[in-house]
Amino acid sequence: MVATSMNADPAAVAAFIEAVEPPAKHADAEALDALFRKVTGESPRLWGPTIIGYGEYRTTYESGRAVHWMRSGFSPRKAKHSLYLNGGYCDAAAATERAAILARLGKHSEGKSCLYINKLADVDLGVLEEMIAADWQAMLRIYPPD
């Protein structure tokens, strides 16, 4: 993944979250932002127009493709929240831990590199916090900060 644009202005993130509709999705977006801030210790940035990311990393794949992307994040989409928790997709040990945590999470689905949650009421927020923290630690291990 290569970010086409990143907006580090805190006002942009706040404005984006403020505009999330309907009210229940808006409340979930605020809760997710608070949770990601708590776990990561990072201030959010917009990666493109609809993805809120925390932290960043750079790497170059064996193919030579350079990547600059967020370490973790989410997007409050209309149908489901998309959570970008990449550590479990980048490392076998992290994938094993991820599977054990997912079994306790609650109602969710998965894509190639995303976790989808319809609404936060469908999941155990303590387990979600554990998952974000495990993923964050995996990303720090796999892609150490500069």
C-alpha positions, 0 to 999 in steps of 0.5 A, spaced: 500 500 500 502 506 498 498 512 501 496 517 496 496 523 501 496 524 508 493 529 512 497 530 519 492 536 521 488 534 527 483 539 525 482 534 519 481 528 523 476 531 528 472 534 522 472 527 518 469 524 525 464 530 526 461 528 519 460 521 520 453 519 519 448 516 522 449 518 529 451 511 532 456 510 527 459 517 529 459 515 536 463 508 534 468 513 530 469 517 536 470 511 541 474 507 536 479 514 535 479 514 543 481 507 543 486 507 538 489 513 541 489 510 548 493 503 545 498 507 540 499 513 544 499 516 537 495 522 534 491 520 528 492 522 521 488 522 515 490 517 510 487 519 504 480 522 505 476 516 509 482 512 513 484 514 520 491 512 521 496 511 527 503 511 527 507 510 520 512 505 517 516 505 511 519 499 508 521 496 501 518 489 499 523 484 495 520 487 489 523 494 490 516 497 491 517 502 497 511 503 502 509 508 506 503 507 510 500 507 517 501 502 523 494 501 525 487 505 523 480 504 522 475 507 517 468 508 519 464 506 513 457 506 512 456 498 512 461 496 517 467 499 520 474 497 517 480 496 522 487 496 519 490 491 524 496 489 519 501 485 524 497 479 524 497 479 516 505 480 516 508 475 521 506 468 523 507 468 530 502 475 530 497 471 526 497 465 531 495 470 537 490 474 532 486 468 531 486 466 538 483 473 540 478 473 534 475 467 537 473 471 543 472 478 539 464 477 538 461 478 531 466 480 526 468 478 519 475 479 515 478 481 509 485 480 506 488 485 510 482 488 514 477 486 520 470 488 519 465 490 525 458 492 523 457 496 530 462 496 536 456 493 540 457 487 537 464 486 540 467 485 546 471 492 547 476 489 552 478 484 547 478 489 541 483 493 545 487 487 546 487 485 539 489 493 537 495 492 542 497 486 540 497 488 533 501 494 535 506 491 538 507 486 532 508 492 527 513 495 532 517 488 532 516 487 524 517 494 522 522 498 528 521 505 528 527 509 525 
